[in-house]
Amino acid sequence: MRRILNLKSGAAFWLLLALAVACDSSIEHDDITKTVDEQEGYRDAKQNADFVVKAIASNYAEIRLAQLARDKSADTGTKEVATIIENDHAELAELLLSYAIRKGISTPLEETDDDKMEISSLAREESAEEFDKKWCSALEERQSDSIIKFERCLDNTEDVELKKLVTYALPALRTHLVMLNQNQASL
């Protein structure tokens, strides 16, 4: 019953649109195309904003996790990787924030609640060796996830400025993953 109703509603919409176009010579095909393009542009802008907001929050978490590793780890390799990750993600957070300001995107001030719980859980780890293993594992997962999201953004956005930013960030994210894998293997 709903399907028939939806079909009738859809058919009615297109019929009304056709009648409006036929009756009103001021409505041009280009106007309809422009409206569709504007909707697609809005969708792209919304997807870009969602990506940027989540990426900024994730960067805050990466920075906090790196600081935690520098303070808590007993392994010099883990501390070195953490320092690099902290510096790179601080730079990336700045770039994302600058982009957000230029585009009028409201940004988070800190990591998500889920990220806070992850940080808190790692901070409670008493064994330095276990901490290092869990930290590397968590960061490997986060970096892999970030790479996938950044690549997806690169493929899906039409925003040239965002494409440049993502293209700039991806090599560092990939390097972090390699460093984390190597460090994990040495623990």
N, C-alpha and C positions, 0 to 999 in steps of 0.2 A: 504494500500500500504506500509506504514512504517512497519507494523507488519511483512509483508512478507519479506521486506528488512532486518529487524532485525533478523528474523529467518534464512535467508540465510547467513547473516554475522556471526551469532553464529555458524551455521552448518559449515561454511567455516573455522572458527577458530578451531573448534574441529577436523575437517578433517585434517587441516594442522598440528595440534599438533600430531595427530595419525600418520601421515606420517613421521613427524620429528622423533618421537620415533621409528617407525619401521625402518627407514632408518639409523638412527644414534644410534649405539649401546652404545655410550658414555652417552646418556641420560637415566638415571635410574629413576624408579618410585620414589625412595627416593628423587631424585633431585626435582621432581615436587612437592612432598609432602612438602619438605623443603621450597620451594618457597611459597606455600600456607601458611605454618606455619609462615614464615617471614611476609607475608602480614597481617595475623591475629595479630601477635606481634606488627606490626606497628600501626594497628587500635587500639589495646589496649593502646599502648603508647600515641597515639594521644588523645584518650578519657581520659586517666589519666591526661595528660597535660591540656586539656580543663577544667577538673574538678578542678584541682589545681589552675589554673589561676582564675577561677570564685570564688572559695572558698577563695582565698587570698583577692580578691577585696571585697567580702562580709564581711570578717573579718574586713577589714579596716573600712567599713561602720558601722559594729556593734560597733566597738571601738568608732568611732565618735558619734554615736547615744547614747552610754552609757555616754560619756563625756558630751554631751548636756543635758542629763537627770540629771546628777549630778549637773550641773550648773543652770538649769532652773526649776527643779521640786521643789515643796513645800512639797512634801510627803516624809517622811523619808524611808518608805518602798520602794518607787520607787528608791530613791537614793541608798539604800542598794543593790537592785537587779541590778541596773546599775553598781555599783562598781564590783560586782561579774562577770557580763557579760563582762565588760571591761577587767578585769584581765584574765578571761578564754579565751577570744578571742585574747588577746595579745599573750598569750602562744600558742594558736592554730596557729596564724599567723606565729609565729617564727618556729613552727614545719613544717608547710607547706612550708615556705621559705627555710628551710634547705633541705627538700625533693627536692624542685624545683632546688636548686643549685646542689645537687648530680646528678640529672637527666638531667641537662642542659636545664631546662625550663625557658624561659623568663617570668618574673613576672611583674604584675602591681605595680605601686608605690603608688596608691591611689584607692579609691572606684570608681565605675562607675559614669557616668554622671547622670543616673537615681537615683542612691543612693544619689548623691549630691543634686539633686532636692528634694528628700524626706527629707533629713536632713534640707535643707533650709526651706522647708514648715513647718516642725515641729518647727524650731527655730523662725518662725514668729508668732507662736501661743502666744497670749497675756495672756490668762487666764491660770494660773498654773494648775488649776483643769482640764481644757480641754486638756492642754498639756499632763498631766499624763495619761489621758484616751487614747488619740490618740497615745501616745508613747507606752503604754503597748499593745495596739491593733496592732500597726505596728510591734513591736518586736515579738509578738506572731506569727504573720503571717510569719515573717522572720525566726524564729526558726523552725516553722513547715516545711517551705520550705527547710531549711538547713537539717533537719532530713531526709526528703524524698530523697534529693540529696545524702547525705552521705550513706544512706542505699542502694540506687541504685548503687553507686560506689562500696560499699562493695560486692554487689551481682555480679557485672559485671567485676571487675578488676581481673587480674591474678597476679598483682604485690603484693608480700607478704609484702613488706615494706609499701606500701600505705594501704593495708588492716589493718595492725597494727595501723597505724596512725588514720585511720577512726574509728576503733574499740575503740581506746583510746578516741577519741573526742565525740562519740555519747552519752555516759552517761551525760556529761556536757551539751550538747545541750538539751537533754531531761529534765534535771534538770532545766535549764533556762526556758523551756516552762512551767513546773509545777509552778515555782516561779512567772512567769509572770501571769499565770492564777489566782493564789492565790492573787497576788497584785491587779490585775484588779478587782477581786471580792470585795476587801476591799475599793476600791475608791468610 
